[in-house]
Amino acid sequence: MEKLIITSAVNTINTSLYHNDLLIRHVITAHIPFLPLERKHVRQCIKNYLLIKKYYKTYEDIKDEKVREIEEELLYFPEEEQLFSANGCKRVPEKTIYVMDEDW
């Protein structure tokens, strides 16, 4: 099965792995595609960051409207449904700081 997946990845023109020497020479032994994060996952990242930075003491203290406000600062796709995060949780820290510091 693994050989089939690697062969398919290396021979499919539309992929970044097309004729990739790293796969052909077995330098990379596995290719694991990452799926985009859904909004619910991003909300969890936001809540975790709010706790790490001590904006709140517990999960119960975190205000849903603040999480939504931070969440709306991030980019989502597809354009109409806005189901998946364009950058995962990567931009959560900067957007959280931006929104939370507006209140000070």
MARBA-3410 file (N, C-alpha, C, O; in Angstrom, 1 decimal):
104
0.8,-1.2,0.0,0.0,0.0,0.0,0.9,1.3,0.0,0.6,2.2,-0.8 ~ 1.9,1.3,0.8,2.8,2.4,0.9,3.4,2.7,-0.4,3.5,3.9,-0.8 ~ 3.9,1.7,-1.1,4.5,1.9,-2.4,3.5,2.5,-3.4,3.9,3.3,-4.2 ~ 2.3,2.0,-3.3,1.3,2.5,-4.2,1.0,4.0,-4.0,0.9,4.8,-4.9 ~ 1.0,4.4,-2.7,0.8,5.9,-2.4,1.9,6.7,-2.9,1.7,7.8,-3.5
3.2,6.3,-2.6,4.4,7.0,-3.0,4.4,7.1,-4.5,4.7,8.2,-5.1 ~ 4.2,6.0,-5.2,4.2,6.0,-6.7,3.2,7.0,-7.2,3.5,7.7,-8.2 ~ 2.0,7.0,-6.7,1.0,7.9,-7.1,1.4,9.3,-6.9,1.2,10.2,-7.7 ~ 1.9,9.6,-5.7,2.3,11.0,-5.3,3.4,11.5,-6.3,3.4,12.7,-6.7 ~ 4.4,10.7,-6.6,5.5,11.1,-7.4,5.1,11.2,-8.8,5.7,12.0,-9.6
4.1,10.5,-9.3,3.7,10.5,-10.7,2.5,11.4,-11.0,2.1,11.5,-12.2 ~ 1.9,12.0,-10.1,0.8,12.9,-10.3,1.3,14.3,-10.6,1.9,14.9,-9.7 ~ 1.1,14.8,-11.7,1.6,16.1,-12.2,1.2,17.2,-11.3,2.0,18.1,-11.1 ~ 0.0,17.3,-10.8,-0.5,18.4,-10.1,-0.1,18.5,-8.7,-0.5,19.4,-8.0 ~ 0.8,17.7,-8.2,1.2,17.7,-6.8,2.6,18.3,-6.7,3.4,18.3,-7.6
2.9,18.8,-5.5,4.3,19.3,-5.2,5.3,18.2,-5.1,6.5,18.4,-5.1 ~ 4.8,16.9,-5.1,5.7,15.8,-5.0,6.1,15.2,-6.3,6.8,14.2,-6.4 ~ 5.6,15.8,-7.4,5.8,15.2,-8.7,7.3,15.1,-9.0,8.0,16.1,-9.0 ~ 7.7,13.9,-9.3,9.1,13.6,-9.5,10.1,14.1,-8.5,11.2,14.5,-8.8 ~ 9.6,14.1,-7.3,10.4,14.6,-6.1,11.5,13.6,-5.8,11.3,12.4,-5.4
12.8,14.1,-5.9,13.9,13.2,-5.6,14.0,12.6,-4.2,14.4,11.5,-4.0 ~ 13.5,13.4,-3.2,13.4,13.0,-1.9,12.6,11.7,-1.7,13.0,10.8,-0.9 ~ 11.5,11.6,-2.4,10.6,10.4,-2.3,11.2,9.3,-3.2,11.2,8.2,-2.7 ~ 11.7,9.7,-4.3,12.2,8.6,-5.3,13.4,7.9,-4.6,13.5,6.7,-4.7 ~ 14.3,8.7,-3.9,15.5,8.1,-3.3,15.2,7.6,-1.9,16.2,7.1,-1.2
14.0,7.6,-1.5,13.6,7.1,-0.1,14.2,7.9,1.0,14.4,7.3,2.1 ~ 14.5,9.2,0.8,15.0,10.0,1.9,13.9,10.3,2.8,14.0,10.3,4.1 ~ 12.7,10.6,2.3,11.5,10.7,3.0,10.8,9.4,3.0,10.5,8.9,1.9 ~ 10.5,8.8,4.2,10.0,7.5,4.2,8.4,7.5,4.3,7.8,6.5,4.1 ~ 7.9,8.6,4.6,6.4,8.7,4.6,5.9,10.1,4.3,6.6,11.1,4.6
4.8,10.2,3.7,4.1,11.4,3.3,2.8,11.4,4.0,1.9,10.6,3.8 ~ 2.6,12.4,4.9,1.4,12.5,5.7,0.7,13.8,5.4,1.2,14.8,5.8 ~ -0.4,13.8,4.6,-1.1,15.0,4.2,-1.8,15.6,5.5,-2.4,14.8,6.3 ~ -1.7,16.9,5.6,-2.4,17.5,6.7,-3.7,18.1,6.2,-3.8,18.8,5.2 ~ -4.8,17.9,7.0,-6.1,18.4,6.6,-6.2,19.8,7.3,-5.6,20.0,8.4
-6.9,20.7,6.7,-7.1,22.0,7.3,-7.9,21.9,8.6,-8.8,21.0,8.8 ~ -7.7,22.8,9.5,-8.4,22.8,10.8,-9.8,23.5,10.6,-9.9,24.5,9.8 ~ -10.8,22.9,11.2,-12.1,23.5,11.2,-12.2,24.6,12.3,-11.3,24.8,13.1 ~ -13.3,25.4,12.2,-13.4,26.5,13.1,-13.4,26.1,14.6,-12.8,26.7,15.4 ~ -14.0,24.9,14.9,-14.0,24.4,16.2,-12.6,24.2,16.8,-12.4,24.4,18.0
-11.7,23.7,15.9,-10.3,23.5,16.3,-9.6,24.9,16.6,-8.9,25.0,17.5 ~ -9.9,25.8,15.7,-9.3,27.2,15.9,-9.8,27.8,17.2,-9.1,28.5,17.9 ~ -11.1,27.6,17.5,-11.7,28.2,18.8,-10.9,27.6,20.0,-10.6,28.3,20.9 ~ -10.6,26.3,19.9,-9.8,25.6,21.0,-8.4,26.3,21.1,-7.9,26.5,22.2 ~ -7.8,26.5,19.9,-6.5,27.2,19.9,-6.6,28.5,20.6,-5.7,28.9,21.4
-7.6,29.3,20.3,-7.8,30.6,20.8,-8.0,30.5,22.4,-7.3,31.3,23.1 ~ -8.8,29.6,22.8,-9.0,29.5,24.3,-7.7,29.1,25.0,-7.4,29.6,26.0 ~ -7.0,28.2,24.4,-5.7,27.7,25.0,-4.7,28.9,25.0,-4.0,29.1,26.1 ~ -4.7,29.7,24.0,-3.8,30.9,24.0,-4.2,31.9,25.0,-3.3,32.5,25.7 ~ -5.5,32.1,25.2,-6.0,33.1,26.2,-5.6,32.6,27.6,-5.2,33.5,28.4
-5.6,31.3,27.8,-5.1,30.8,29.1,-3.6,30.9,29.3,-3.1,31.3,30.4 ~ -2.9,30.5,28.3,-1.4,30.6,28.3,-0.9,32.0,28.6,0.0,32.2,29.4 ~ -1.6,33.0,28.0,-1.2,34.4,28.2,-1.8,35.0,29.4,-1.7,36.2,29.7 ~ -2.6,34.2,30.1,-3.2,34.6,31.4,-4.3,35.8,31.2,-4.4,36.6,32.1 ~ -4.9,35.8,30.1,-6.0,36.8,29.9,-7.2,36.3,30.8,-8.0,37.1,31.2
-7.3,35.0,31.0,-8.3,34.4,31.8,-7.7,33.3,32.7,-6.6,32.8,32.3 ~ -8.3,33.0,33.8,-7.7,32.0,34.7,-8.2,30.6,34.4,-7.4,29.6,34.5 ~ -9.4,30.4,34.0,-10.0,29.1,33.6,-10.8,29.1,32.3,-11.1,30.2,31.8 ~ -11.0,28.0,31.8,-11.8,27.9,30.6,-13.2,28.5,30.8,-13.8,29.1,29.9 ~ -13.7,28.3,32.0,-15.1,28.8,32.3,-15.2,30.3,32.3,-16.2,30.9,32.0
-14.0,30.9,32.6,-14.0,32.4,32.6,-14.0,33.0,31.2,-14.3,34.2,31.0 ~ -13.6,32.3,30.2,-13.4,32.8,28.9,-14.8,33.2,28.3,-15.7,32.4,28.2 ~ -14.9,34.4,27.8,-16.1,34.9,27.2,-16.2,34.5,25.7,-15.3,34.7,24.9 ~ -17.3,33.9,25.4,-17.6,33.4,24.1,-17.5,34.5,23.0,-17.0,34.3,21.9 ~ -18.0,35.7,23.4,-18.0,36.8,22.4,-16.5,37.2,22.1,-16.2,37.7,21.0
-15.6,37.1,23.1,-14.2,37.4,22.8,-13.6,36.4,21.9,-12.8,36.7,21.0 ~ -13.9,35.1,22.1,-13.4,34.1,21.2,-13.9,34.3,19.8,-13.1,34.2,18.9 ~ -15.2,34.6,19.7,-15.8,34.9,18.3,-15.1,36.1,17.7,-14.8,36.1,16.5 ~ -14.8,37.1,18.5,-14.2,38.3,17.9,-12.8,38.0,17.4,-12.4,38.5,16.3 ~ -12.1,37.2,18.1,-10.7,36.8,17.7,-10.8,35.9,16.5,-10.1,36.1,15.5
-11.8,35.0,16.5,-12.0,34.1,15.4,-12.3,34.8,14.1,-11.9,34.4,13.1 ~ -13.1,35.9,14.2,-13.4,36.6,13.0,-12.3,37.4,12.4,-12.4,37.8,11.2 ~ -11.2,37.6,13.1,-10.0,38.2,12.6,-9.2,37.3,11.7,-8.3,37.8,10.9 ~ -9.5,36.0,11.7,-8.7,35.0,11.0,-9.4,34.7,9.6,-10.6,35.1,9.4 ~ -8.7,34.2,8.7,-9.2,33.8,7.4,-9.7,32.4,7.3,-9.1,31.5,7.8
-10.8,32.2,6.6,-11.4,30.9,6.4,-11.8,30.7,5.0,-11.9,31.6,4.2 ~ -11.9,29.4,4.6,-12.4,29.0,3.3,-13.3,27.8,3.4,-13.3,27.1,4.4 ~ -14.0,27.4,2.3,-14.3,28.2,1.1,-15.0,29.5,1.5,-15.5,29.7,2.5 ~ -14.9,30.4,0.5,-15.4,31.8,0.8,-16.8,31.9,1.3,-17.1,32.6,2.2 ~ -17.7,31.1,0.8,-19.1,31.1,1.2,-19.3,30.5,2.5,-20.0,31.0,3.4
-18.8,29.3,2.7,-19.1,28.5,3.9,-18.2,28.9,5.1,-18.6,28.8,6.2 ~ -17.0,29.3,4.8,-16.0,29.6,5.8,-15.8,28.5,6.9,-15.9,28.8,8.1 ~ -15.6,27.3,6.4,-15.5,26.2,7.3,-14.1,25.9,7.9,-14.0,25.5,9.0 ~ -13.1,26.2,7.0,-11.7,25.8,7.4,-10.8,27.0,7.5,-11.0,28.0,6.8 ~ -9.9,26.9,8.4,-8.9,28.0,8.6,-7.9,27.9,7.6,-7.3,26.9,7.2
-7.6,29.1,7.0,-6.6,29.2,5.9,-5.2,29.0,6.4,-4.3,28.5,5.7 ~ -4.9,29.3,7.7,-3.6,29.2,8.3,-3.6,28.3,9.6,-2.6,28.4,10.3 ~ -4.6,27.5,9.8,-4.6,26.7,11.0,-4.6,27.6,12.2,-5.4,28.6,12.2 ~ -3.8,27.4,13.2,-3.8,28.2,14.4,-2.6,29.1,14.4,-2.3,29.8,15.4 ~ -1.9,29.2,13.3,-0.6,29.9,13.2,-0.8,31.4,13.6,0.1,32.0,14.2
-1.9,32.0,13.2,-2.0,33.5,13.4,-2.8,33.8,14.7,-3.1,35.0,15.0 ~ -3.2,32.8,15.4,-4.0,33.0,16.6,-3.3,33.9,17.6,-3.9,34.8,18.2 ~ -2.0,33.7,17.9,-1.3,34.6,18.9,-1.4,36.1,18.5,-1.8,36.9,19.4 ~ -1.1,36.5,17.3,-1.1,37.9,16.9,-2.5,38.5,16.9,-2.7,39.6,17.3 ~ -3.5,37.7,16.5,-4.9,38.2,16.4,-5.5,38.3,17.9,-6.2,39.2,18.2
-5.1,37.4,18.7,-5.5,37.4,20.1,-5.0,38.6,20.8,-5.7,39.4,21.5 ~ -3.7,38.9,20.6,-3.1,40.1,21.2,-3.7,41.3,20.7,-4.0,42.3,21.5 ~ -4.0,41.4,19.4,-4.6,42.5,18.8,-6.0,42.8,19.4,-6.3,43.9,19.8 ~ -6.8,41.8,19.5,-8.2,42.0,20.0,-8.2,42.3,21.5,-8.9,43.2,22.0 ~ -7.4,41.5,22.2,-7.4,41.7,23.7,-6.7,43.0,24.1,-7.2,43.7,25.1
-5.8,43.5,23.4,-5.1,44.8,23.7,-6.0,46.0,23.3,-5.7,47.1,23.8 ~ -7.0,45.8,22.5,-7.9,46.9,22.1,-8.7,47.3,23.4,-9.1,48.5,23.5 ~ -8.9,46.4,24.3,-9.7,46.7,25.5,-8.9,47.4,26.5,-9.5,48.0,27.4 ~ -7.6,47.5,26.4,-6.8,48.1,27.5,-6.8,49.6,27.3,-6.2,50.3,28.1
END
